[in-house]
Amino acid sequence: MKRGYSVIFIILAFLLTLGCFGCFTSYAKPKAFADETITCSSKSAYLIDSHSGRVIFSKNENDRLPIASMCKIMTLLLCFEAKANDQIALDESITVSENAAGMGGSQVFLEANAQYIVGDLIKSIVVASANDACVAMAERLCGNEQSFIQRMNDKAKELGMENTLFANCTGLPKPNQYSSAKDVSIMFSELLKHEDYYRFSRIWTDKIIHPNNRETEISNTNKLIRFYKGCDSGKTGYTSEAGHCLAASAIRGDMRLISVVISSPDSKTRFKEVSSMFNYAFDNYVNKLIIDDKKPIDVKVEVLGGKKDCVEVVAEKPFFLFSAKDEKRSVEINFIPIEKVKAPITKGDLLGTLEVYENGEKLANINVLAVEDVLEKTYFDIITDISKNWALI
């Protein structure tokens, strides 16, 4: 039978000005109903806490609507996944096709058959919503845009985006292309996991240098980058069909929020309504880091037959507790080690789990991993240990 340890040193009775609202995965409304406080004229809207996935506000979040250039969130996600998998490098040079250079709409006027750095193309997409750069990256990753679109739809299905269908990588108007505010938040949440993305999303103004030293000035279409405290990322969109759209994220302390609006009546309104949603959440809620995946937890796992008798462990991912500011809450965390941990151990090996409970209900189950390698004892090590014991006789 596995042994369980209550991790009292982390939390036995964690008391904030927080409160019980049930299991996170149910996504029930918090005590203070945002619907009664937030006014939203956009056709669809969605506001969540990024860490817990908690829904704070929603309006027609599953309606299938055109989202214009917010489609580029998926384009960027696939670019950064390819970078993370060493399929592309930010300093890699690629040749832009005539097809890519000829894309209309928002663009940075790439030259056909000229070479550009991948990092500059991605910057053009993130900051200037450049359609020509989108197609250039799609062709680089999949050979042609159509194959890339298939990958976009495959990724959407993988992420559980049930109300999304992509028909191009730019968001330019095309029949049978749609998404929803909730689905946009899902793919945007995935994009935010890539640290390299923030190298570009925080840029306010910059320039693209073309091969003949021609320059194209660019400025961020997401005005909240400059005008809203804590906003470090986002993607706008606009077509006459989709209206004015915006997905944005802001972080203050341990709370990162994601807000999406679709089909706002004008550009000013989309920024105002996202800002208002951010203000509401930051004013009324708190997000506390309970389990830190950057620091070893205060337990050590016994190792059998190792050069070390025990090994430090760390949580595989963090756990945040999200609540209204005026509520109280208590949670308990139990550490459940695996049976008979034997050397050799490699850093990152699974050695147990942390179970987070509130009033007897499990909120989370988080893997616990080895912080370091532990080599198996050699025959010489065993003889040495025996010799030490003889010396004590």
Residue, then its C-alpha position, 0 to 999 in steps of 0.5 A: m500500500k502506498r504511503g500518504y503524507s499530509v504536506i502541512f508545511i505547504i498548507l494545512a489550513f491556508l487562509l486568505t481572504l478567499g472562499c470556497f466555490g467548488c471544484f475548478t473543473s466545473y467552471a461555476k460562477p464565482k460568488a460575485f457574478a460578473d454578469e451583473t457588473i460588466t457591460c459588454s456591447s460586443k457580440s461575444a466575449y470571454l474572460i478567464d483566469s489563465h492559471s486556473g482556467r476559471v471563467i469570470f465572465s462570458k457572453n455567447e462564448n460558443d457562438r460560431l463567428p468570423i474572427a478576422s486576424m485572430c486566426k493568426i493566433m493559431t498560425l503563431l502557435l504552430c510557428f512557436e511549436a515548430k521552434a520549440n521542436d527545433q524544426i525552425a530557428l529564429d535566425e534562419s533565413i527563408t526565401v519568400s515566394e511570389n504567392a506570399a509576397g502578393m497577399g493583400g490586406s495588412q502586410v509589411f510588403l515583403e519582396a518576392n524571391a528575397q530572403y528574410i529572417v524567421g524572427d522578422l517574419i514572426k515579428s511582422i505577424v505579432v506586431a503588424s498582423a502581416n498577411d504576407a509574413c503568415v503565408a511565408m511561414a506557412e509555406r516554410l513549415c508545410g510547403n504550402e498554405q493548404s497543408f498548413i491549414q490542415r495542421m491548424n485544424d488538426k491542432a484545433k481539434e487536439l486542443g478541444m476547440e469544438n467551434t472552430l474551422f480555419a480556411n486560411c492562415t491569415g483570417l482574410p474573409k473566406p466562407n466557412q471559416y469561424s471560431s468562438a470567443k472560448d476557442v480563441s481563449i484556448m489557442f491563445s492560452e497555448l500561445l502564451k506558454h511559449e516564452d519566445y512569443y513575449r519577445f515580440s508581443r511586448i514591442w510597441t514600435d519597430k521596423i522591418i529591414h528588407p534585403n535592399n535596405r528598404e525599411t517598413e515601420i511597424s506599430n503594435t495593433n494591440k494598443l493595450i500594450r502601451f496603455y494598459k498596465g500589465c498587458d504584455s500580449g494580444k492579437t487584434g482582428y478586423t474585417s467588415e464581416a467580423g467587426h472589431c475583435l481582440a484577444a489580450s492578456a494582462i498580468r499583475g502579481d500571480m494573476r494572468l487574465i485572458s480576455v476575448v471580444i468578437s464583433s465590437p462596434d468599433s476599435k475603441t470599444r474593443f479596447k475599452e471593453v477588454s480593459s473593463m473586464f481586466n479591471y473588474a477581475f483585478d479589483n475583485y479576485v486574487n490568485k495565490l501560488i500554492i504549489d511552486d514548480k520552480k522550487p523543490i517541495d519540503v519532502k525528500v524521497e527515500v532511494l533504495g540502492g542509491k549513492k544517495d539515500c534520498v532525493e529532492v523532488v519538485a512539482e511538475k506544474p504550479f497550482f494556483l488558488f483563485s477566489a473572490k477577495d472577500e472570501k475565505r478558503s482552506v486547502e490540504i495537500n497530500f504527498i503520495p510517493i510511489e512504492k520502492v523508489k530504486a536507483p538509478i534515478t534520472k532527473g525528471d523521473l516520476l516519484g509521486t503525486l501531490e493531491v490538493y483537497e478542499n473540504g474532502e474534494k480533490l481539486a488537483n492531482i500534480n506529478v512530482l518529479a526528481v530534481e537530480d540524478v541518483l546513481e546506483k551503488t557500485y560494489f565498491d560503494i557497498i564494501t565501503d559502507i560495510s567498512k564504515n560500519w566495522a569501524l564503529i564496532 
